[in-house]
Amino acid sequence: MQDRHRVLIEGRADVPRIGSVVELETLHPRYAVLDAHGAVVAPAVPYLRGLTLDDNRPLTSRSYAYDLLRWFRLLWFLDVPWDRATEAEASALVGWLRVAPNPQRRRRKLDAPQAGSVNLRTGKRYLRDGYAPTTINHCLTVVSSFYAYHRHYNRGPLVNPVPESRAQRRALGNRAPDGEVPQFRRARLRQRVRRADPRAIPDAMWDEFFEVLTCDRDRAAILLYVSSGSRASELLGVTPGDIDWPKQLIWVVTKGTDDREAVPASPQALTILAGYLDHIGLPAPHEPILRTRRGLDRPLTYWAMRRVIQRANEKLGTNWTLHDLRHTAANRMANDPNLTLAQVRAILRHSDLATTGRYLNARVEDLFDALQAHYNRPRVQRTFSPGYDADDIKAVFGA
């Protein structure tokens, strides 16, 4: 059995992608994990039901279900019952995910940029082929929570397979929401996550990005994203009744809270949106305003909106993402002297002021014009008032 653990950690074997996650007709739980034979994985059912009853969003239950599926695939490969799992299996999980290719990042084009390379135009790094450290840490969190749930009901192993960090619990136990995040040592198996500054589209590149958009729907959507700072899913759910035209506001359902909140929109975005809606006709009151352009009339999906960004990238040789539009809005607002950081936080609906403060950091690529002026500025020549003898000046100040 240890040989199987070793070959996984060393990348000499891969876990078979068997089983699936399916959506159920029931509300509690909304999702279920199935094994290779299509049978429900029984231990996952009460845990996923508890997530829903704890008022978590459906997408959270779906995400946790996929992480559990990944864990059970590993246990099936190692031939270890779920209630006999130990830290050895958790170590094998981390080792496998560190070397296994992520199927969602498979590059189908032969001329696609190399994974992990940097785009010279944007300064952004392309995604790696494997799983990100945040993905590995999230999977460990789900597995730890799964076993903590069953241990509460005297099921499963007495010791959680995923090591815990007592230092983290002590450090974050009494932290104020707006306080600084204290430093603490990571728990074993947790991956180091490097926090990079968010990438916004510079003003010099924004004009060319906007010019390659081919229709009013795309132009209206992009301007709404940049002027409101809305997240992708939030804006895609806006209906005709969510637009306050006189006050130039749109109402969105905030991700994670389900609160319906107002965010600003620029006059240019609303003007183009009005022309787009006048052309296609106003959708039903309960239907989203952004619609598909081909085939049956239906709401624009996240994947279709992401494809809009990808087509612009192919024309420009860039690698901007849909979420970079929110970064662009946040960067513009945070660096506007007429707006306070607290006001920007309210518009972006950040839970932590420190998150908003990240957009105050300047990057070298955004300072190109200022740096060019600095380099081309003539060097100041030292001069002295007339009347001083040159030999005396040389003796005092040197050559």
Beta strands, then each sheet from edge to edge (+ up, - down):
strand 1: 20-23
strand 2: 31-34
strand 3: 243-244
strand 4: 249-253
strand 5: 260-264
sheet 1: 1+ 2-
sheet 2: 3+ 4- 5+
end
